[in-house]
Amino acid sequence: MFHALADATRRDILTRVIRSGQSVSELARQYPMSFAAVQKHVAVLERAALVSKVRRGREQIVHGEVTALRRVALLLDAYEEVWRHRADRIADILEENDSAENQ
């Protein structure tokens, strides 16, 4: 998931299809790159389970997977908590060192 979200174009595609499903053709018209390049971005998002495609006639409609995004958000929240705890602990250690040096 993080690899898929690391690219700004893929994040933008995800934002667009979360709002409303769009065909790959519609998406391709919105970027200064080839249709094939946009298809590859969508494929990366699909492999990460962040989007799904549904065939409608000759078009493939891309939809954002809200449940997957919630999982990403929960994971990021957990990482944030770990790092906040570590930062707090470092601040405590530095404060202890300053107190010991000033005595």
Secondary structure, 3 states (H helix, E strand, C coil): CHHHHCCHHHHHHHHHHHHCCEEHHHHHHCCCCCHHHHHHHHHHHHHCCCEEEEEECCEEEEEECHHHHHHHHHHHHHHHHHHHHHHHHHHHHHHHHHHHHCC
